[in-house]
Amino acid sequence: MQYLSRFGSCRVLVVGDIMLDEYVWGSVRRISPEAPVPVVAVRDDTHVLGGAANVAVNIAGLKAKSQLVGLIGNDVAGKDILRLLRKKGIGVSGIVAEPGRPTTRKTRVIAHNQQVVRVDREKKDPPCEKAREALLKNIALLVTEVDGVVLSDYRKGMLTQEIVREVIALAGRHGAFVAVDPKHPDFSFYSGCTIITPNKSEAETAMGGQDLCGDAAISKAGKALIKKARAAAILITRGEEGMSLIERGRTASFHVPALARQVFDVTGAGDTVIATLAVAMGAGVPVRDAALLANVAAGVVVGEVGTAPITIDKLRHALRQRLRDQDIATDEQAETAPGGIS
């Protein structure tokens, strides 16, 4: 718990694919006469920051200072993203609007709590030359002011090999760590990063499609992937099996069980994990304790419906609940032990 008081002094730069998640809410009472599809009567729509922007929201929710670098379009969705980021107190000076590029937007139509269809608007091409130069200039300026950088890769075109290499090189020169949420199947794409946080499926793909079952297989793969990424550590998220932290130079892996009592929605859980990990590392928390905090944060957000970012209050409450549960378990063990009260 004492670690949380340090979070306010942490500064994190997020570089990656910015998205807008749009939810269209309605109800279905009939099938269209034009085609065998439901007719959704819309009653509301909401906009939520997604992708790298959601990582920045999670960081801000933990009371750390957050800056964002990425691409948007010169369109209504792009302006909406800037408005929502400013409302959250997130720095937007590093964001570049590229003419002719649509803002990446995912529209989910939901009726009776079920997703009917998803519509994606995106362009996955690399940034144009002018946008690329502006992005690199912004990164070079902002990286001097932070404790760490998060590369949030959704493979929407923003994170080219050149930009990834430049971020890692600049961060190294200024003593900042680099945490990566990967989507590229070859982890050497992020060569030289500090820590990489794939989920189990991403780790399996990076291992050539191997089926990673059990702690031993995860540990072995983790060591191989650390070498491939030339990283100091890898944190593999494993859903209901928890997380596994493998560190360069340490023989034993650190396996953390999942904490969520009920899982309602895993949307954005990876964003929460890397955001919490980055804030903790930036605040000087040892990496194993940072992983524990990220695990607690993930347990909170998967218990909520929709993209629900972590906040310092939610994390503090979850930690207190965990301490209470541990005290109860300890008392129960004492009561049933020889000589205890039965």
N, C-alpha and C positions, 0 to 999 in steps of 0.2 A: 504493500500500500504506500510505503514511503516514496517509492519511485514516482508515483503520479504527480507529486509536488514539483518534480523537475521538468515535467512535460512542457510547461509554459515557456521555458527558455529555449526549446528546440526549434530549429529552422530547417524545413525540408523543401527541396525543389522537386516537383513532379514533372517529368517529361514523357509525353506519350500521346496516345490516341484519345482525343476528346470526343465525347458522344452526348447526345440528348436522348433520354428515354421518355417517350410519350405514351401515356396510358389513356385509352379511350374506353370509358365505362358505359355500359348500356344493358339492355335486356332484349331477349329474342322471343317473339310471340308468333312468328310465321316464317315460312320459307318463301324465298323470292319466286315470282312467277317467271322471271327471266332465266333463271338457272337454279339448280338444286343446292342453293346456299342459304344460310340464315340471313334474315334482315335484322340488323342491330339498330335498335332505337337508342340513340346516344343521349345520355343524361348529364355527362360530365367528361372532362379530360384534364389530365394533370401532366406536368413536365418535371422530370427529375434528372439531375446531372448523372452521366454515366461514364464508363471507361476511366481514363486518367482523371477526369473531373471528379468522379466519385471517390477516387483515392484522395484527392485534395480535400474533398468534403470531410472524409473520415479523419484526416490529419487535423483539420480545423476543429472538428468536433472534440478532439482530444486536447484542445487549447494550445496546440503548437502553431507556429507561424508557417503558412503554406503559400508557395508561389507555383504557378503553372505555366508550362511551355507546351504549345501544341498548335494544331491547325483547326480553323473553322472556316466556314464559307461566309461570303458577304451576303448573308440572307437573314430571314426572320429568325430561323432556328439559332444561327450564330449569335445574333443580338440577344436572344433569350438566354443563351448560355452565359454570356457576359453579365447580364443582369443578375442571374441566379448566383454566379460566383461572387460578384461584388456584395450581394446580400449576405453571403456567408463569410465575408471578410478575407477572401482569397485573392492574392495578387494576380492580376491579369496582364501585366505589362509585357509578359513574354509570349502572349498569344498572337498569332499571325492570321489574318484573314486573307485567304488566297482567292483572287477573282476567278470565277468559273468553276470553283470547287464547291459542291454542296456540303453543308455541315452534316456529319454523320449522324443520322437519326433513325432510331428504331421505334416504330409505332406498334403497340400491342393493343388489339381490340379485345376487350374482356366483357363477357356477358355471363351473369349468374356465377361469378367467381371462377369462370373457366376462360382460358385464352382461345379465342375463335380463330384469329389469324395474326401474323406479324408482318409488317411491311418495313423493309429496310431501304433507306436512301443513303448512298455512300459512293465514294470514289476511292479506290484503293491504290491509285497511282502515287509514286513518290512526290514530294513537294516540287513545284516548279523552281527554276534556278533562283528567281528573286525571293520566293518564300523560303527556300533553303538557306540562302545567305542571311536573311532576317532571323531565322530560327537559330542559326549558329551564333550570330551576334548576341542574341538575347541570352542564350545558354552561357556564353563566355562571361557576360556581365553578371548574371544572377548566381552562378555557381560559386562566386567569390564570397557570397553572403550567407551560405548555408552550411549545416553540419553534415547533411547527406542528401543524396539524390535517389529518387525512385524512377526507374524506367518501367512505365506501364504500357506493355505491348499487347495490342489487340489485332495486330496485322492489318491495320487500315491504311498503311502507307507512310505514316509519319516517321517511324523509326527505321530509317535506312541504315545500312552498315556504316556509312560515313558519320552520321549523327551519333550512333551508338558509340563508335570508337572515340569521337571527339568528346562526348560526355564523360566517358570513363577516364580518358587522358586528363581532361581539365579537373575532374574531381580528385584524381590522384595528386595533381600538382598543388591543390589547395587543401589537402588533408581531409576531404569529404568521402564518406563511404558511398557505394552505389548498390542499391538493392533492386533486383530485377524480378518482375512478374512476367514470365516468358510466354511467348506463343510460337516463336520460331522453333522448328523441330530439331535444329542443330544448335546446341548450346554454346558452341564455339563462336557463334554470332555475337555473344555477350562477353567475349574473352576479356578477363581482367576485372570483372565485377567483384564486389565484396561478398554478396550473398544472393542466391537465386531461389525463388519460391514457386516451383511448379506444383500442380496438383498431381495425383498419382497417374492419371491418364497421360498428362504431358510428359512425365518422367518416363513412362513406358514407351511413348513415341520416340523420345530422345534416345532411348536404349534400343532402337530398332524394332519396336513392337513386342518386346519381352513382356511377359505377364509377371508382374511383381507381387507375389503373394507372400506375406509374412515379413516380420522385422528383419530377418537375415537377408532376404532378397532386396529389400528396400535399402538396407545399409550398404550392401555391395554395389548396388546401382548408384547410390548417392556418392560413394567414393569415386566411381568412374566418371560421373557427371561433373564432380568438382574439378577433376583433371581436365575434362573437356572444356569447361567454362573458365578454367584458371581462376577459380573463385576460392574464397576462404571458407565458405560454408554453403550448405544447401538445406533448405527447409521444405520437405515434401509434405503437402497436405493430403490426407488420406480419408476424408469424409468421416464416416462413422468409426473409422479406426484411429482417428486422431491425427497427429503430426509426428514427423521424424526429423530431427536435426542431426545432420552429419557435418563434422568440422574437420578441416584439413589438420593433420597432425595429432588427432585424437582417435584412439583405437575404438573406443566405445561410442556408439550412437546414443542419442537422447530421444527416447520415444515418449510421447505425451498422449494420453488417452483423450478422446473427445469428451466434451463437457455438456453438450446440449441435451436437455431432457426430452425435448420435442423439436423436430425439425419441420418447419413450415415452408421455408423458402431459402434456397442456397444462393439466390441472386445477390451478387455483390460481395459474397463472403471472402473471395480471394482479394478483393480491394481492401477489405477491412483487415485481413491478415497482414498484408504488406504495409499498410498504413500504420498499424499499431506497432509492428516490428520496427519500422523506420523511426517512428517517434521515440520509441524506447531506446533504440541504439543511439539516436541523436542526443538523447538525454543522459547517455553514459551508462545505460543499464547493460550488464553482461548479456551476451547473446542467448544463453540458455534461459535466463529470466525473461528476456525480451520475447522469446518463443512461447514461454508460459503465458505471458500477458496477451500475446496474439491469439493463443488458443482460447483463452477466456473470452476475448472480444468476439471471436468467430462463433463461440457458443451462444452469445447474446443475439447476434444479427440473424442467425439461421432460425432462431425461434420467433422471428417476426416476419410478417408477410410483406413482400415487395422489397425494393432496394432500400434497406434500412441502415444508414450509417451508424457507426459506434459514436458514443459521446463519452466524455470523461465521467459524467454522472452515472451512465449505464455501466461503465466499466467498474467504477468504484462500488456500485451496488452489487454487481456480480461477484467481485472479489470478497466483499463482506459476506455474501451468501455462502460462498465457497468455504470461508473460514468457519462460519457457523456449522456447515455440514461436516467439516472435519472435526470440530469439537464434539458434535453429537456422535460421530462414528467412534471417536476416541473414548467417550463415556460409555458407549455400548460395549466396546471391547473390554473395558475395565470391569464392567458389571458381570460379564460372562466369563472372565478369567478366573482361575483357581484362587479362592480366597475372596473373590468379589461378591457383590450382591447379585443373586440370581432370581 
